[in-house]
């Protein structure tokens, strides 16, 4: 099976050199998070992921989850691994100390989430869903709800699950039917069927806290009549001990392409007792707080799998002897050369690498802004950071999962037939990663969010949080006329011009006809994302070019420059195709007769 | 589960209108294959695929194959389906009447192969491997071997399997170790282990005929010391009845990502009795005869899955009500509009469609040339056709399977979460199709074949078989100045110029340094393939534009023009990115330090 080592060297580079992570400790509340503290945390997380979670990845896939009499069993080893995870404090790292959390900056937490996703994507969903529920509850729950539920969720003895989808409604939550009837004691009776509920039922925690979207009797139709409720699997007594079972049960688990060790449940609510979270009919707001956090987390799933698949492919490409280098045998003493000598194998490996490292940088940029948004003393700076996060959230969700799937497929291809059989675990990465392009809003929905909401918002205010720094950087570097950097700045500049022109086109055409924006959305998001990676690759190249040979005993910075070069020369050209497709407009798809499909 | 209807209307268009299939009957030996005969054959094949093979597709995936005491059982229903398949004469359609075949033109057979692959990819491998063995044996076997084995293989009561790969050798067959020791009676004792043997063992036929690559004792090292042997599972007596079991057995079956109903076997040969096929040490030649036929067949697998996935996605997109059209409710009477109203859903469906129909045209072009190569009275014309087939074989194998996987992924994405669960069968298409990018030479190997062998062959002679007709067509249409056709001819012309320039670059740089050709190979093959589709889409548009409304009661031709337009505007622009990546050269990948990966 492919092994996994957390890419700590690159994570430190991104956090401290690219994103200036030492600044974190200057933010109020983050004083203790200096490099001295962060480094060992990352190392401990790496150890757990490499030694506990990753060894269960393939066995978990083979065994899957089972449902018997309403009880879901996770695969062998999962309960024990979760216990170690919880006891190590990993459920609480990013949570508020007020509820027992460790208050770790998002910029650090994000790196740990990546490691967990690399090591075992199925496992990551159990704490991941709790983290999502934590966000909704901590932002919108009443003090009583927060005091009752959050400490146990933060500690990890209780977990969370989000109950949105129903058979007739996925993307369009306005169609949902689950009902909530108010009771005299201020609680509600919740009734309805929810599907595709990750971590809906399992054997890892003592209790499961469901956040459920439902309609009150007086609810307006559609999306504006949806409220959010907290429904515990076991009712909780005043002393925090568990009371009787609530009216919620798992009716079935789905058989899926991948993430088989993650239980995807049909959850039936039958007059289950619940409590309102936030205001009546304003459930979507509380849900979106969770959803935005989850979308970034799902992006990390794509990145995590890309990294893991890259590592598996490199290991195989170094070992597999097959054929000779086109420029003459590299290892004439061996029966053949390792396949890593072949240009086409290197193309695949470098594509994986350039995507993984570029996406890590983009995720770190967003994560740092999450910290600024929460902690910066200047409200203006907080607002700017919030805008930036809002803008890039759909990009990170869709781009990182699209590229993650591409990377996983390339990794499998490097192994040839050995990648297609289950033994090496490379095909599992493809299957596991594939869901990330779908859940928490399909990538098409992310693209519509970008072009339909984020671009037009406040006359492009959000967009400027990205366009201004990139534009200023290109201008500054062009003026400096740094010869060594020119090979990066020039293609970045070209891609950025394409992005600007496409933005103008999408805004103009979309204003006239929203279907034009819709037709451009997916290509536009990718153009945006690849340009963002080009900006980050240029900055990473700049940092690395400034290093002397003495600074670079292990060749880390030289490899960074080389990967940046590959990205610019071989991957960034995609932006020209995306630009042409966007500029062609949407008539060719909208004019197609429905009956003719 | 997604249902499947053979796209007979489009197949007839491609065969008779685009490829002038009526010409077939003018070829010696094909006199009877007029449209009157071909039409009912296609209809019968469609019926079998829709009603017998497709219903077993998902159950076959769920159940998979099992191995017990060396016996492989195919899933429930497979033996009965195979019996119907055989009794219907479908194993013999493309075979020589001299051995009981029906001698159907390849141009027709190819369409039937597509249907079988759409309906049940796993099933297709059993007759598919026999067809491959038939090609090697009928071209290189002695008369005695041919008389003994071919009639039963053609009849389908015996099947074939190709035994190439060993644990230490896949792409690089020069490393193979299986030994063949000559016996006094003119036979050989074959000993060695083969892996990844599709249809290596199963319960569909009475006997299995293995074609095995092995080394004779006096064999030169490497690829020039490999011979081909025929090894039957049961030895055959003089009266054609089965004798004792030969020394070959299935040691294990692989657990794979997909094609689970196809048994992928480890085959152990232990002093198995075999006979030489062709000359000693010239096994690769006989193997390549099979391999080229198989590569085209594997291309059809990609196309078949693309078509099936398209159909499944369209059906869902018509039925699934979710959200409202961006231009206002299309079905205000319903709770929501069907998702087919959304531009991004249409983008996915039209991409699938444009790829499937374009690839069908390309496959038909190759298939017709196979017929010309075999049947044309003029040797010059036969040679031209042979050149064309040699040139496009790697393109068809790689392009059709790459686009097949892309299409299958898009089809799954249209269904969202419902595509990721197994129920609808859409994720199975993704898993099944994925192997087609790998086996019979990975797509990277196909690309190297194109740039390393086919391009330079005889100073570009092969290439001219494609470049000349395309160039002449563009010139003629540009001169005619057909206003309606200009929107197709112009982008085709631009893509073709890119292809010509990239060809010159690859040839020039590759001559200096073969690694440059290797670095360009994958992008070049795709550029070639997308340009070929652009040529065919332009010709299909031309035919369709010439039709009046009266000619087009069902809107078939109008949809053809609309799909051609979508292809030109939204998909063909990829060629600009591929061109830039190719022109950037391979230094960025070859300079990367091996230790730095």
Interface residues (C-beta under 8 A of the other chain):
Chain A: X165 X168 X169 X170 X171 X172 X174 X175 X196 X254 X255 X256 X257 X258 X264 X314 X317 X318 X321 X322 X323 X325 X326 X327 X335 X336 X340 X341 X342 X343 X344 X345 X346 X347 X348 X349 X350 X353 X405 X409 X412 X413 X416 X417 X418 X419 X420 X421 X422 X423 X427 X430 X431 X434 X435 X437 X438 X439 X442 X443 X444 X447 X448 X513 X514 X515 X517 X518 X519 X521 X522 X555 X556 X558 X559 X562 X563 X565 X566 X569 X570 X571 X573 X574 X575 X576 X577 X578 X579 X580 X581 X584 X585 X586 X588 X589 X590 X591 X592 X593 X594 X595 X596 X597
Chain B: X165 X168 X169 X170 X171 X172 X174 X175 X196 X254 X255 X256 X257 X258 X264 X314 X317 X318 X321 X322 X323 X325 X326 X327 X335 X336 X340 X341 X342 X343 X344 X345 X346 X347 X348 X349 X350 X353 X405 X409 X412 X413 X416 X417 X418 X419 X420 X421 X422 X423 X427 X430 X431 X434 X435 X437 X438 X439 X442 X443 X444 X447 X448 X513 X514 X515 X517 X518 X519 X521 X522 X555 X558 X559 X562 X563 X565 X566 X569 X570 X571 X573 X574 X575 X576 X577 X578 X579 X580 X581 X584 X585 X586 X588 X589 X590 X591 X592 X593 X594 X595 X596 X597
